[in-house]
Amino acid sequence: MILSALATSVGLNLALTVLLAAAYTLLRRRPAYVEVYAPRRPYAPLEPWLPAAWRRSEEDVHAAAGLDGVVFVRIFVFSIRVFAAAAVLGVGVLLPVNFLGDQLRAIDFSDLPNKSIELFSVSNVKDGSNKLWLHFSAVYIITGITCYLLYHEYKYISCKRLEYFMTSKPLPQHFTVLVRAIPVSDGVSVSDAVDKFFREYHSSTYLSHTVVHQTGKLRHLLNDAENICTKLTNLKYVHRSSQDAPRKFLGLFGRNDLLGKYQKRLEDVEENVRLEQSDATRRQEIPAAFVSFRSRYGAANAIYIRQSDNPTEWQTEHAPDPHDVYWPFFSTSFMERWIAKFVVFVASVLLILVFLLVVAFVQGLTYLEQVEKWLPFLRKILEIAVVSQLVTGYLPSVILHVLSSYVPSIMKLFSTMQGFVSVSGIERSACNKMLRFTIWTVFFANVLTGSALVQFEIFLNPKELPSKLAVLVPAQASFFIAYVVTSWTSITSELTQTAALFCHLWGTCAKCCRRDASKAPSMPYHSEIPRILLFGLLGLTYFIVAPLILPFVLVYFCLGYFIFRNQLFNVYAPKYDTGGKFWPIVHNTTIFSLVVLHIIAIGVFGLKKLPLASSLLLPLPVLTLLFNEFCRNRFVPIFEAYSTESLIKKDREEQSKPEMLEFFSNLVTAYRDPALKPIQRASNSDERTAPLLASV
């Protein structure tokens, strides 16, 4: 890519970014769009969003989005700090050294717009030049800065997690464990077996239990009732907003007929639901139960001490928050979940293979000769300078962004099929899947630009890996710079909520298809965190190879910091709070990015005929991995479980409080399946219908 093509891409994306931000600023002031841009705070006083996002403190973020929201914002804070230092080193030191080299060609400042951006890469530095020691020093410096900031953030978030626990109100999940593989004798119910076992072995701390029931059929009935309720609500809205009296078509069909039809159908479904709920003798018990205790320490003992001599029985694990439980999990058998895991594995492999074909096509668009070969009838149009620059510099990254946007929902579906007991577990699993998919298909597939077999062969020969990456990574610098620049528009579109806006406009025009605005959406951590970490990977791996990418990466993180602070307050409502468990994913990915940087640097110095620098870099990935092991031993246990010290201290603080009696009273029914709770007669109300069961 030449410099003028990059300038065209930067100018176009900058204009689109400003345009989207301006559109958001105007639309959010319109009352008609409140449910799109401020579903969490529809009646809050309007204030300029940018100063408000800057002014709010971390305590405000915690109150609005929980500890997961704090961790999400800290990812941007950490990234801005790392890449501010990297930009100073890269743009201030390495970029001039690269540009003033003469390995590729002599510099002609008069024709600078037509120069390739490779002139700004390490490829332009002479082989064996002493200037390469600046690059060597920069690798050590940025590794030290990144590791120091990683340690600081891990320690800070760990302290926040402990502080969050010690200052929180009593929560059901801290007093409850999920017990599975409950052995049952003939003539004994699951409920009796659980009660007998825990009264005998946990008599001093056992409080109550809730057995899980098979409610798959009941759930289907409730979903039918929800769908009918939605149709009724829309029909009633159209009926109220119509100026004319309802008219029949040819005297046969009218709106009143439809209202009566859906009203009758809803009454029938509700009656079936009540019959299914009341017929307890037909409802099959599942050998699983939520068991509650009188203390947090009692619940922790039940989790971490094996309950039976047979390790396959009385298996215990942490119970999720009652609102976080994914109840359909209990309606599937062990065999169904095992088959689902195999299907997910095969489907994931197929998805990656399909996406490799997409990447190969996208890579072809970056070369004008390849486009002319594929589409010869466009040759004359492609001869226009602006068109060719847009096609090679902008279009490939746009296509990759658009197609990648559909992957997170697929990964979430895969995680749902695997069988997780909580929504947060599903999303964390989807986050890991999305991260692996993104790193492989967006980064390595574009870097290696070959068939899947060739890519695997490169990794099977680790001795040649540094030299191969040292050649292949710089070759794709122009593509990834354009990809990062295009992401400015992508992240700014988060402000305008394009999909939600179109749904809102469609619902306004087609009044029979109005969207339910009673609920704010939840933050899609499983899609946003991998995307952020990808740009961290790109920035670090291209740190010495093509430092021109660094300011663009820094701008992306600055935009994300302000935009998502605004969205966490106004748009997204937390569905769950894992207590910051997403941070270990961020830490491990950053360590991986540093190791990739080291491997590339070793290969680059080898190709540049500076073997001493390559040899002196060999300890760096080892030291980085040792640092990672230290952090794993120091901090990861804090994210897995709370200590005896914290549990007993918290229990003693609250044991004499009068509100604990009310808490334990509510805890007895906290884990009752929502499908078994009485439903409301929404069919008798003419107002906007709320969901029958919010957590079904």
Secondary structure as UniProt FT lines:
FT   HELIX           3..27
FT   TURN            28..29
FT   HELIX           31..33
FT   HELIX           34..37
FT   TURN            42..43
FT   HELIX           49..55
FT   HELIX           58..89
FT   HELIX           90..94
FT   HELIX           95..99
FT   HELIX           109..114
FT   HELIX           117..120
FT   HELIX           122..124
FT   TURN            127..128
FT   TURN            130..131
FT   HELIX           132..167
FT   HELIX           172..175
FT   STRAND          176..180
FT   TURN            186..187
FT   HELIX           190..201
FT   TURN            203..205
FT   STRAND          206..213
FT   HELIX           216..241
FT   TURN            250..252
FT   HELIX           255..278
FT   TURN            280..282
FT   STRAND          285..293
FT   HELIX           296..304
FT   TURN            311..312
FT   STRAND          315..318
FT   HELIX           322..324
FT   HELIX           327..331
FT   HELIX           334..365
FT   HELIX           368..374
FT   HELIX           376..378
FT   HELIX           379..382
FT   HELIX           385..393
FT   HELIX           395..404
FT   TURN            405..406
FT   HELIX           407..418
FT   HELIX           423..438
FT   HELIX           439..444
FT   HELIX           445..448
FT   HELIX           452..460
FT   HELIX           462..464
FT   HELIX           465..475
FT   HELIX           477..496
FT   HELIX           498..509
FT   HELIX           511..513
FT   HELIX           525..541
FT   TURN            542..545
FT   TURN            547..548
FT   HELIX           549..570
FT   TURN            581..582
FT   HELIX           583..607
FT   TURN            608..609
FT   HELIX           611..617
FT   HELIX           619..640
FT   HELIX           644..654
FT   TURN            655..656
FT   HELIX           659..667
FT   TURN            668..671
FT   HELIX           674..676
FT   HELIX           682..684
FT   TURN            694..695
//
